[in-house]
């Protein structure tokens, strides 16, 4: 049997090494992507907005991520599990119920609305101030001062004309918060929604 010339053997060895390097790089990239996906799925949860209560910030059908287990601050948009409050939010037996709203006040705060303007007095402060709300649509209406209790939150929908919120159901426990909508999810909601629609063949 004729032996391969040394030049051919060297070329074959280089090709084999190149293939091994490429395979190692691909496997490493796949491992990184898998780890990132696992971390992302543990940290964030994809939700689809259903309803008009957060217009014009979020519309029904919008897809966004929430950071699971995050504690909200004033002004944050949150997803709240109201399954344990069937007297406030109707649901079918065995059905889970979630709402998405904006946190306005937290423990120790006081909040009220006069002539459609929301006033907030934060815990430890002596005076109310006008809450700047350039994200709202519709009429807030008036409501008397509400003192937010320990471990509670006062929340409103951005669409004040079509939202069942703390104006009607009072404050709810912070423990009912499933997650907080991070800034990146709001900034890129159109991209996220488009990707979800593409992945699910045009429907969400």
C-alpha atoms as one frame of an Amber mdcrd trajectory, in Angstrom:
protein
   0.000   0.000   0.000   1.347   3.380  -0.987   1.961   5.830   1.828   0.463
   9.330   1.680   2.997  12.032   1.050   3.933  14.032   4.183   2.297  17.178
   2.722  -1.051  15.417   2.395  -0.818  14.066   5.946  -0.084  17.534   7.333
  -3.004  19.024   5.408  -5.334  16.315   6.712  -4.130  16.888  10.302  -4.727
  20.643  10.020  -8.245  20.044   8.685  -8.954  17.650  11.539  -7.681  20.139
  14.132  -9.741  22.932  12.547 -12.869  20.789  12.655 -12.210  19.950  16.305
 -11.760  23.625  17.203 -14.948  24.620  15.365 -16.886  21.830  17.089 -15.515
  22.890  20.495 -16.475  26.522  19.863 -19.996  25.539  18.753 -20.475  23.322
  21.809 -19.193  26.089  24.088 -21.593  28.600  22.529 -24.491  26.177  22.918
 -23.564  25.647  26.571 -23.440  29.424  27.176 -26.805  29.909  25.436 -28.345
  27.065  27.455 -27.034  28.461  30.748 -28.250  31.969  29.838 -31.668  30.597
  28.888 -31.960  28.707  32.184 -30.926  31.802  34.148 -33.325  34.011  32.172
 -36.243  31.618  32.684 -35.521  31.503  36.429 -35.371  35.300  36.658 -38.001
  36.444  34.170 -41.433  35.329  33.040 -43.167  36.177  29.779 -46.721  37.472
  30.069 -49.337  38.564  27.561 -51.379  41.632  28.502 -55.136  41.050  28.456
 -57.373  44.080  28.836 -57.310  47.854  28.493 -56.514  48.973  32.040 -52.895
  49.927  31.284 -53.438  51.857  28.051 -51.651  53.788  26.610 -48.591  52.241
  28.258 -49.551  48.653  27.487 -52.209  47.350  25.141 -54.098  44.077  25.116
 -51.928  41.541  23.282 -48.620  43.146  24.229 -45.971  40.653  25.313 -43.587
  41.710  28.072 -41.290  40.160  30.644 -41.612  40.517  34.385 -38.838  40.006
  36.905 -40.105  37.280  39.186 -40.030  37.908  42.917 -38.801  41.502  42.623
 -40.076  43.961  45.228 -41.772  46.955  43.605 -41.030  50.612  44.089 -43.444
  53.491  43.615 -44.202  53.904  39.937 -43.355  50.311  38.977 -45.730  48.261
  36.839 -46.467  44.944  38.498 -48.367  41.728  37.904 -50.527  40.867  40.907
 -51.964  37.453  41.758 -55.533  38.152  42.875 -56.580  34.497  42.890 -56.876
  34.684  46.679 -59.351  37.562  46.505 -62.423  36.073  44.775 -64.623  38.542
  46.632 -62.849  41.396  44.835 -61.998  39.839  41.463 -64.385  37.280  40.020
 -63.009  34.045  38.635 -64.188  30.564  37.781 -63.593  27.816  40.369 -60.055
  26.491  40.095 -59.026  29.358  37.816 -56.051  31.610  38.575 -56.502  35.352
  38.148 -53.819  37.972  37.552 -53.951  41.719  36.969 -51.346  44.224  35.798
 -51.257  47.680  37.406 -48.930  50.476  38.509 -47.854  50.841  42.146 -48.668
  54.340  43.394 -48.064  54.135  47.139 -46.392  51.787  49.614 -46.427  51.061
  53.338 -46.809  54.210  55.437 -47.799  56.418  52.473 -51.052  58.314  52.106
 -52.686  58.937  48.738 -55.782  60.811  47.581 -57.252  62.438  44.486 -58.890
  65.839  44.192 -60.286  67.264  40.959 -58.727  64.350  39.109 -55.215  65.028
  40.419 -53.472  62.393  42.551 -51.661  63.581  45.667 -49.112  61.463  47.539
 -47.602  61.827  51.007 -44.738  59.432  51.407 -44.004  57.657  54.674 -42.180
  59.967  57.065 -43.099  63.124  55.157 -45.491  65.810  56.411 -46.932  67.171
  53.191 -48.710  65.859  50.137 -47.281  66.588  46.698 -48.801  66.329  43.244
 -47.928  63.025  41.637 -46.636  63.568  38.111 -48.440  61.077  35.906 -47.673
  61.688  32.253 -48.492  58.041  31.534 -52.229  58.175  32.284 -55.275  58.393
  30.058 -58.890  58.980  31.071 -60.233  60.550  34.253 -58.896  59.480  37.630
 -61.858  60.804  39.586 -61.720  61.828  43.226 -61.175  59.615  46.252 -60.535
  60.337  49.902 -57.135  59.903  51.520 -56.063  56.273  51.880 -53.410  55.215
  54.387 -51.385  52.287  53.064 -50.980  49.652  55.751 -47.987  47.541  56.706
 -46.864  45.268  53.875 -49.465  46.691  51.488 -49.582  48.676  48.252 -51.987
  51.055  46.569 -52.182  50.554  42.806 -53.923  52.109  39.816 -54.269  51.309
  36.139 -52.865  53.847  33.677 -56.225  53.916  31.899 -58.143  55.553  34.717
 -61.472  55.287  32.885 -61.270  51.491  32.547 -59.440  49.972  35.475 -60.516
  48.051  38.553 -57.863  49.026  41.077 -57.307  50.310  44.599 -59.924  53.017
  44.114 -62.491  50.201  44.276 -60.807  47.262  46.008 -58.481  49.016  48.444
 -54.880  48.092  49.144 -53.525  44.581  48.623 -50.558  42.762  50.198 -47.150
  43.125  48.568 -46.958  39.355  48.829 -49.479  39.134  45.986 -46.967  40.659
  43.545 -45.783  38.029  41.068 -43.195  40.244  39.433 -42.160  43.711  38.310
 -41.946  44.874  34.705 -38.300  45.929  34.166 -37.353  48.980  32.117 -35.913
  46.933  29.260 -39.223  45.106  28.813 -41.111  48.386  28.452 -38.514  49.867
  26.128 -38.534  46.823  23.852 -42.118  45.611  24.207 -42.796  46.024  20.478
 -39.822  43.818  19.633 -40.777  41.242  22.284 -44.387  41.218  21.062 -43.298
  40.839  17.434 -40.978  37.981  18.329 -43.710  36.180  20.273 -46.149  36.658
  17.385 -43.563  35.270  14.946 -42.732  32.333  17.193 -46.395  31.501  17.589
 -47.121  31.933  13.886 -48.800  35.342  14.115 -50.922  34.921  17.232 -50.386
  35.647  20.909
